[in-house]
Amino acid sequence: MSSNFNFTYFTDYEKNKNIKIGVSAIVGKISKQISSHKAGWPTMIVNQLKHAGYTDVTLIHDQKTNWSDFEVIIIEHGMEFKGVFNIFGGANDELYDQVKRIFTQGVRLYSLHVDMPMIGDLIKVRHKTGTEQFKSLLDKADIANNICTTSIPRVDFIEKTEKLVFGDSHCFSTYRPGFMVSRHDGLTMHGALSRGLNTYVYPWTKELIVYMGNIDVRHHLMRQADPLVSIDKMISDYENQLKSLNLDSITVVEVLPIENVSRKIPKTGWYKKMPYFGTWEERSALSKYINIKIEMMCLANGWNVYYVPNVFTNEAGELDFKVMEKPQSVHISREFHYWNYEENKINDKIQ
């Protein structure tokens, strides 16, 4: 997203709130599993659309769903998309079925969060190893690139509001309707404070939910000469920077308990070839300490605390695997997010 806060909004393009909207991947698919962290993001996008007043919104899971059944398709490229598609199974007939949808007539397409990737380039790179059906797309590769360049605008957010959830990849688990969400995967509290919260929080924001610190506890604090002193310094800086934002309302989210070390963590979550640094006991003590400091900071300033729900912790004091995404990784399952997207209310499971 742009660092100068010059964003584009879906509501500026589509004024008719009764249009039929689909939210879909173009390569790969959006999982139906409630335990899927990645599917939680487009599920939240659907809720944002409904909050913005759109009455007919569908999250598309089936890769063969006909886009011509919709007036608008918002293409969601996946939380981990960094410009290159992660393709499983190669350039097969299934990929053909997905990619050919770029040529759908009579539907308005939008690319969510990023400029539309060049589907024609994907076709050109993959066609030599593709099935005969996929190879048939080669003659249309330049047409596909022209569509991506001229006919699919980027939208950064669904709507502009004065409420913001900001933080690392965990942050949108605390989403509630009416909030924009600025998610920065891999963001540390130390890194955000070094850059300055004012460079992340939008000038029009009045109400903020901020969620950072889990990555600091997992990878970085036990590498410091005195981790508790490092936390004290960060929290002092955190407090001063939050004060300087002059917001009407601030909610600070506590960091998570530490899961059992048997948990498998994908290499994308490793740092310096390690899934974490420090023993469970050491990191657990740090998470408790940083949460005490967060509570003290909020109490002193009249800010709110988003406490870790009791259901997150098992009898051993660990982050319970049952609330985490399956089958592995570090995030909280959508089943235990603050907001119940299906029933559009606060999630009973975290009460």
N, C-alpha and C positions, 0 to 999 in steps of 0.2 A: 504494500500500500504506500501511497505517496507520503513523504515526510513533511510536506508543507500543508497538510490537511485540506488539500484541494481535491475532494472526493467526488465520485459520481454515485447517484442514488437511483434505485429502481423506480421509486415513486415519482421521480422527475420524468421518466420515460413513459410510464404507463399510468394514466390518470383514471381509466375505467376500472373500478374495483370489482366488477363482475366478470372480468375475463377469465378464461380457463387456463390456469398456469400449471405447468409441470416442472419439477425440479429433478434433474437427471444428470448422471455421468454420461460422457460420450465414449470413454474408454474404461473398461471395467464396469463394476456395478456397485450400487449402494446396498449394503447388507440390510436384511430385515431383522437381524438379531439385536435385541435390546441391550445386549452386553457389549455391542460394538462401539468403541470410542469414536472411530472414524465416521460411522453412520450417525452418531449423535450430532455432529456438526450440521449436516443438511437437514436433519430433523428439527434442529433449532431454527434454521433458516425458514423452514415452513411455518414455524410458530411466529417468527418475525413478520412474515408476509400476512398471516392472518391478523396479527395485531395491527398491522398497517391498514387493515380494512378489506383486504382481498378475500373474496368469499368462496372461491373455487380453486383450491390449491392441492396438488397431488405430489407426493414423493414417489418417484418412479424407481422401482427395484428391478423390474424385468427389462433385460437388455434389448428385448425385441418389441417393447411397447412402441407403437406407431406415434411418432411425434406429431403427425398431421391431425391427431385427435385433439390437439391443444392449440390455443391461439398464441401462447407464449411458452417457450422453454428456457429455463435458467440452467445453464450448464455448470455443474459443480465438479471441479476437477480432482477433488480429494484433498484431505488435510495436509498430506505430505508432498503434494505436487510442487516441484521446483523447476518446471519447464520441460521435463522429460517424462513421458508416460511410462509407468511400470506395467509391462504387458506380460501376462501369464499365458502360456500356450502358443505364443508366437502369432504370426500373421495368418490365422486360420479363418474358417468361415464365420466363426462367432465374432471375431474382430471386424470382419467385413460387414456383418449385420449392424454392428455398432457404428462404425465409421460412416457408412453410407447415409446415415440419418442427417449428416451435415447438408445433404442436398434436398432435404424436405421442403416442399413448396408450401406457401401460405401460412407459415408460422414464424413469429419473430423470435430470434435467438439472442441470448445475452450470456456473456462469460463472467462468472462470479469470481471476484477478487483478483483476477489476473487478466492481462491481455489475452485474447483468444489464441491458443497455440496453433501453429500452422499444420493442419491436418494433412494438407497436401505433401508436406515434407515427410510426415510420418509414412504416408503411402509410398513415397519414393524410396525411403530408406528400407522399408520392410518388404517391398514387393518381390525381390529376388528369391526370398526364402518363403514366400507366401503360397497359399493354396491357389488353384486356378481361379477361384471366385475372387479371392483378394487381389490377385494380379490384374483382374479386369478393371480395377479402380485406377490403374496407372494413367489411363487416358484422361481422367478427370482430376488428376492431382493439382494442376494449376488452377482449375476452376475452384477446387476446394480451398486453396490458399487465397484466392480472390474473395471468396465468401467470408473466410476468417478475417481478412484484412478490412473489408469494406462493409460487411453486413452484420457483424456480431460485436456490438459495443460491450465494453467492460463496465460492470457495476461493482463498486467497492462495498456498498452497504445497501440494505433494503430501504431504510428510511433514516433521516436525520432526526435525532432526538437529543434532549439535554441530559440523558442518562447513559452511563458508560460502564461496562465491565471491561477491565483491563488486566492483563497479566500473561502468564506463560500458557502452555498447552492445557493445563488443568482449569484455566479460569472460567471457561464457558459452562462448567458443571454448576456454577452458581448463578447462571443466567435466570432472569425472569422477564416477562413481557414488558416492552417499552424501552429496553436497553439495547444500545448498540454494543457490539462486542469487538474489542481489539485484541486479538490473540497473537502472541509472539512465541512460537514454539522454541524451546531451548533458552528462554529468557531467565536470567538469574536476578535475584534482588540486587546483588552487587553491581551487575552490569547495567540494570535499569537506573539505579541511583547514580552511577558514574556518568551515564549519558544525560540524566536529568528527567524527572517525571514530567516536567512541563513540555518535553519534546514528544511525549506519548499521549498525554491527556489533552483533549481538544479544547480550544479556547471557549467554546459554547457550553461545555459540560458543567452541570450544576450538581449532579448526583453521581458519585463514583463508588464502584465496588472494585477493589484491587486485590489481586491474588498472586503472590510471589513467595519464593523461599524454598520450595520443595527441592529444586535442583541444587541450591546452595548446600542444603543439608545432605543430599545424596552424594554429591561429588566434591565439594570444595571446602567446606568449613573444617573438616578434620585434617585438611592439608595445611591449615594455618598454625602458626606457632602457639597461639592461644585462642581457640575457637570461641570461647565465651566473650573475650574482649572484642573479637571481630564482630560478634553478634551485637554487642553493646554499641559499637561504632555505627554499624549499619542501621540499627533501630533509631539511633539519634538522628542520623541523616534522613532516614525514612520520615520521621516525625516532622523535621524541619521542612522537607520538601512538600509533604502533604499540606502543612500549614500554609505554605506560600501559594498554593493553588487557589485558596480562598473560595472553597466550594460550599454549597449549602448542606450537603450530606456526604459523609464518607463511611464506607464499611470496609474493614480490613479482614481478610479471610485468614484463618489460622492455617498453618502448614499441617500436612497429614502425619499420622503415626507411621512407623516404619514397618513394612511388611516382612514376613519371615524370609530369611536369606535363601531359602530353597526356590523362591520365585524366579522363573526364567525371564530375563530381560533381553529384548531384541538388541542387536548391536547398534541400532540407531539411538538407543538410550544410554550407550556406554560413553565414558570419557577416559581418555588415555588408556584404552584397552581394558577398562574395568567397569563392571556394572554399578559399582558404588565404591566409596572409600571410607573406611572406618567400620568397626564392628557394629552389630545391631544395637548393642547396649550403648555405645558411644553416640550413634546417630539418634537413637531414641531419646537420650538425655538432651541432645541439642534441640530436637523438635519440641520437646516440652519446655525448654528454656526460652526458645524464640517465641513460643506461644504465650508464655507468661509476660514477656516483654511487649508483645503486641497488645495483650489485654491491658497492661499498665498504661501504655501509650494512648490507647483509645479511651480509657477511663479518664485520663488527665485532660483530654481534649473534647470530650462529649461525642466521640465517634462510636460507631457501632462495630461489634465484632461478629463475624460469621464463625460460630464455633463448629469444630469437627463434630458431626452427629455421632451420638453414642453407638449407633449400629455399625459404624465404621471399624470399631475396635473389638477384637475378640478377647477371650478370657486371659490370654497370655500378654495382652497389652499391644498386640500387633495390629497393623492394618489388615483387616480380614479379607481373605481372598474372595469371599462371596460378594463383596461390594466392588470388586475390581473387574476391569474388562477381561474377556476370555479370548484365548486361553492363557495369555501371558501379557507382559508389559506393565506399566506403572499407573495407568489412569483409572479413574472411577467409572464404572459402568453407567450408562445413561439411566439404567433402572434406579440409580441412587443419586441422580442429579437433584438440585433444589426444586426444579420445576418438572411436573408431570406433563409432558407434551401431549399425550393422548387425551387426558381429561382436562387439560388446560387449568391446572391448579397447583398449589404447593404440594410437593410429593409427600404422601402420608408415610412413606417408608423412612424418612429422615427425621420424623417428629420424635 
